Amino acid sequence: MNLLYVNDKRGEYPDSWYTATANSLPPFPKLKGTQKADVCVVGAGFTGLSAALHLAEHGYSVALIEAQRVGWGASGRNGGQIGSGQRKEQDELEAMQGPEDAARLWEIAQDGKATIRSLVGKHKIDCDLRPGVAHVEWNPKHVAGEHAYARHLQERYGYDQIELLDRDQTCALIGTEVYHGGGLDWGAAHVHPLNLALGMAQAAAEAGVSIYEQSEVSKIVEGDPVSIVTAHGRVEAGFLVLACNGYLGDLDNRVARKVMPINNFVVATEPLGQDGAEALISKDVAVADSKFVVNYYRRSADHRMLFGGGETYGWRFPSDIRALVSKPMLEVYPQLKDVKLDYAWGGTLAITMNRMPNFARLGPSVFTASGYSGHGVGLATVAGKITAAAIAGQAEQFDVMAKVPVPTFPGGTMLRWPGLVMAMTWYSLRDRLGV
């Protein structure tokens, strides 16, 4: 079973609110015949698009191959949140990697946010980029820790963009009483992710990148040059960037043993009007809560609620995504019980065992970055940028990321699914018990 096609039609974007409001691009051609390039990038999500664009700016000839459409995967379906830092918090990284590398990891993540802002400004990408992401706590016992972490970021890293929220301030921001406090990060942001990806694709094409859609890679033959084979063509290149994330399949088991695809889901309500939307979130910011299976949500530009929640760990999406996401949505916002859900869609992202992304040199000329574990808009974009820099001979940031250990899933690619299901079931139980 191929995740590229089991839940989606070939060559078509999902029926999402993002697709309905996309700044559409004409299709790019399929790969045919033998093409030569300095670098071949496989996967046209944020990692691959950023890598291709930055490589072209470094002066390389680039072929970008996508099995479906540019921005079709998780990059065009996610919650659109651009968070600060890495997926693990800085105090954990300080213990794991030491203070110097932890500081470098922080700066890399900061550069992810700055890179998106720069790309949007430079290429005039219309993608509703807005500041502000609130992280809010279900458990009152955890609010003090959230505030202490914000103070740690200010004292250790000089990051003073987080506004601390008590319970009353949180309830004023979010039209619900289920949360007990948190922090509003004004240095973080949110965005229409598909339009960001499409804008990056247009910029890459204008920079000279050869983009090929509906061209699934069937085989990679490492050597000098690397040969990347599809059904109707091949690319011969000096370097290869694997940027497939949750849709890697069996292209490279060295990566698949460390990176695990999971499914996540989003709904969009009918338009609520400006007053109705502001009654749910008073400021135009995104929200993520503290549940292990995170709820993440924000208002849309046309005054809908975009709410993400629920995960599944098999191959197929559930038959009723609306019902799956309605459960956590109504737990937060019971006042939405009679509101129509105009769109419901799923996507496949990738996680790692320790939730840190997997950066690796798989050979002298093969690079990979993936496994962003739900923190991918900013990290994937900067991953492409620093992979391009590594190929150009400036590998310091790539090597810092690659030094972070990413464990192999127990049982490798064969047994990772049942192990993950057991782990997620346990953490979901902890959520329900309020632990």
N, C-alpha and C positions, 0 to 999 in steps of 0.2 A: 504494500500500500504506500502511495507516494503523497506526502503531506502537501506537495505543490498543487495537487488536483483533487484530493479526496473531499475537501469541503468547498471548493471553488471551481468556477468554470474557467477553462483555458482562455487566456488572453483578456479576461474581463475583471475589472475591479469589483470588490464586494458591494452589495447594496447597502451602503452606509451613508450617514449624513455627510461625511467627508467627501465621498464620491459625488453626492448630489450637489455639493457646493465647490467642487474642484475647479481650478483654473486649468482646464484640460489641455494636454499637448497632443499633437498628431502622433500616431504610432511610429515607433522607430522600426527599421527593417529587421528581418530575421538574418541571422548569420548564415552566409552561404559561401562556399569555396574556402580557400585558404587565405587568411589575412595575417599580416605580420605587424607587431607592435613592440615597443620597448617594454610595456607592462600590460598584462591582461588582468582585469578585475572581474571576479565572478560574484554577482549579487548587486542589484541596484537599489538597495536601501540606503539609509544614512551613511553607513560605513563605506560602502562601495561608491556612492555618489561623491562623498567628500574626498575619498582617496583619489578617484579619477580626476576630479576638478583640481585638487591641489597638485597632483602629478603633472597635469597639463600646464599648470602655472610654473612648475619647475622645469618645463621644457621637454617633457617626455611625450612620445606618442602612446596613446592609451586606447585599448579596446575594452569596453564595459559590456559584459554579457549578463542578461537577465532572463530567467526562465519564463516569467510572466510579463508584467509591465513595470516600468520604473515606479518605485514607491508602493508597489502592490502588497508587500508583506507587512510585517509589524510596523514598519516605518510610516505607513499610510493608514494605520488602523488604531493607533494607541491613544492614550489619554491626553497626549500633547503637553505633558508636564516636563519642564526643563529644570531639574533639581540641582541643588548645590552639593558639592562633594562627590565622593564615590558612593557605591551602594552600601558599603560598610562605613560606620561613623569613624571620625578621625581618632578618637581615643582607642578604638579597637585596632586601627591601622598603626598607631604609634606602638602598641604592644606587639603587633605582628611583625612590622617592618623596621621599627626604630624611628626616632623622631625626624631624622633627615629625609628618609624616603617617604615617610608619611606626609611631610610638608611638600615634597615634590608631587605626590599623588593629589594633594589638595589643589596645587597650582594647575595640574593637568585638567582636573575637573572644572576649575574656574575658567580655564582657557576654552573648555567646551561651550560654556555659556557665551563667552566673548566671541567665539568663532561663529556661532549662530547669529548673533547680533551683527557681526561684521558682514557675513554673507547676505543677510537680509538687506542691510543698508547698501552694500556695494552693488548687488545685482537687482535691487528694487523688487524683492520677492514679496508679494502680497499674501501674507499668511497669518494675519491677526495676532502678531506677536505682542504680548502684554506682560507686564511685571506682576510678580506676586504668587507665591504658593504657600498655603497654610498647612502645617502638619498638626493634627489635633488628636487628643488622647481620649480613648474610651474609659480607661481606668484612672480614677483620681489619684491613685498611688504613683502614677508615672509622670504626672505633670511636673513635679519638682526635678526629675531627671531630665525632662525636655528643656526646662529652663536652664539647668546647670550646663547642659551641652551647648546651648546658645552662648552662655557666658564663656565657656571653654574656647569656642571658636573666636570670640572677640579677643580674649586675652592671649591665646596662643598664635592665632593667625591674623589678627587685626580685622576680623570679619564682623562688622557692626550693622548688618542689614536685617537682622531678625528682631521683629517686634514681639515681645513676650505677651501672651494672652492668658488672662485668668478665665474662670468659668463664665462670668457675665460678659466679658468682651468676646469670648468665643460664641456665645449664644447670640450676641448682637451681630456678629459677622455671618453666622450660619443659622438659618431659620429652623433650628432644632435644639432640643435640650439634652441630647444623648452624649455630648462631649463635655469634658471637665477643664479644658485649657489646652494650651499648646504654644505654637510660635508661628508668626507670619513672616516668611522670608521674602523681603522685597528685592533681593538680588537674584532670586529664582524667577522663572517665567513660565508662560504657557503659550501654545501656538496651535494653528491648524496644521497638523503634521503632514498630511498629504500634499497640501499646497507648498509647504516648505520643501518636501522632497521633489515635487515637480519643478519648483523654481531652481533647485540645485541641478536637476537634470538639464534644464534649459541652459543654465550657465555653463555646465560641463560641455554640452554640445557646441555652444558658441565659442568655448575655449579650444575646440578641436578634437574632443573625445568622440570616438566612434562608438555609438551606443547601439546594441543589438537586443531586441526584445523577442519574447517567445522562442528562446533559444536555450533549452535546457542542456546543461553540460552533462555528458554521459561518462566521460573518462578524462583523467588528467595523467599525462605521461611526463614525469619529471626528468629533466636533463638540460642540456644547453643547445637549443632553447627548450623551454617548457612548452608542451603541446596540450592545448585545451580543446577537447573534441565535443561537438554537438551532432545532432542528427544529420545536418546538412552542411556542416563546415567545421573549420578548426581555426584556432589562433595560435600562432607560434610567437612566443614572447621571451624576452630576457628575464622578466620577473612575473610572478603571479601573486595576486592578493585574493585570498579566500574570504569573502564577506557575506556568507550565506545565513548565518545566525540559526534560527530555528528551522530553516528549510535546507539545511546541509545534506540531509539524507545520508547516503553511504559514500559520498564523494571522498571523504578522508576520515578513517576511523581514529586516527590520532587526535583529531578534534572532537569527534562524536563521543569518545569516551569521557570527555570532560564537560561537554555542553549538551543540555537536555531540553528538547522542545516541550513546552506546555501551552495550553490554550487559555486565552483571557477574553472577556466579553464586555461590550459597551452597548448602551441604549441611548437614544435621543428622544426626548418627549416631543409632543406637539409644541408649537410656539406658545409661550406663556404670557407674552407681553412684557414690556420693560418692568412694570411694577411687580408682576408675578415672579419674574426671574430674580429681581432684587430682593424679594421677600425670602428667597431661598439662600442667596449669597449676596450680601449687601454691597460688597465691593467686587470689582471685576477681577477676582483672583481665583486660582485653582485650589482645590483642597485634596489632601490625602490623609487618611486616618491611620491609626496605630494597629489595626488588626493585622494578623499574620497574612491572611488573604486580604490584601488592602482594598478598601473602597477609595476610588479616586474620581473626582467630579469637578465640573465647572459649568459656567454659563456659556452659551454659544453667542456668536455675533447677532443671531436673529432671535435671541431670548428664549432658547430652549435650555433644558437641563441635559447635559451630556454626563451620564453616570456609568462608570466602569466598576465591575465587581463580579466575583465568581470565577473559579478556575476549573478546568477539567484536565485530565492527564492521559486520556486515551487519544486515539487517532481522530475520531469524528467529533464534530461539534454536536451539542445537544439539539434535539428536534425543536425545542421551544426556548430560544435564547431569552426572549422577553420574560418568561416565567423565572428563569434562572437569575437574571439580574434584578428583577422586581423585588425579590426577597430581601437582599441587602439594601436596596434603594428605599423600600418602604420602612425598613428598620430605622433608617436615618430620617426619612421624610414621609411619615404616614399621610400627610396632607396631599400626596401625589397619587393616592390609591385610585382615583377616578380619572386620572389624566391619561390620555392616549399616548402610546409609544409609537412614534412614526417610523423609527429605524431601530434595528437590532442586528449587531454583527459580531463576529468573532475573529480572532487572529492568533497566530502562533508566534510566540516569542521564545527566547532561550534563557535558561538559568544555568548556574554552576552550583557545585556543592557548597561553596562558601560565599556565593553571591558576588564574587569579584570576577570581572571579565577575563576571558582567556586570550591573552596576547602571546603569540609564539612565532618563532622562526622554525618552520618545518623543514627547512633545507636552506642551502645558500641563497636560493632565489625565490623561496616561497614564504609568504607572510600570511598570518591570519589574526583576526580580532573578532570576538563574538562573545555571547553569554552575558549580556548586560543586566539580566535579572530584573527587568522592569525599570531600569534607570537609564534607558538607552538613547533618548533623544539627544542630550548633550554629550554623553560619553561616546556614542557611536560616531557622532560628527567629528569629535576631536580624535577618535581612533583612526578615522580615515586620514585626517590631517597629519598625525604623527607617523602613521605607516608610510605615507608619501614621503615625509621627511627622512625616515629611516632608509628608504630605497635611494634617496638622494644623498645619503651619506651622513645624515644628522640623526643618529639613532638614540640619543640620550633619553628622551622621553619614552620612546618605545621600549627601551631596555628596562626602565624603571617599572613600567607596567608589566613587562614579561617576568620580572623578578618576583612578583606576587605569586605565591604558590596556589595553584588551582587543582584540587584533588580530583582523581578519577572517580567516577561513580562506581560504587561497589557492584561487581558483576559486569562492568563494562557496558557496552551497548545492549546486551541481551537482557540483563536483569535490572537495569536502572529503573524501568517503569514500575514494577511492583514495589520496589524499595521507596520510590518517590511517593507513591500512593499512600503507603503506610505512614510515612513521615507527615505528609500533608493532612491526613486524617487526624493524626495526633495533634497537630497545631491548630486545626480547625476546632477540635474539641476544647483546647485551651481557650480559644477565642470565646466559645459559647459559655465556658465556665467563668470567664472574666479573670483568668490567671495572668 
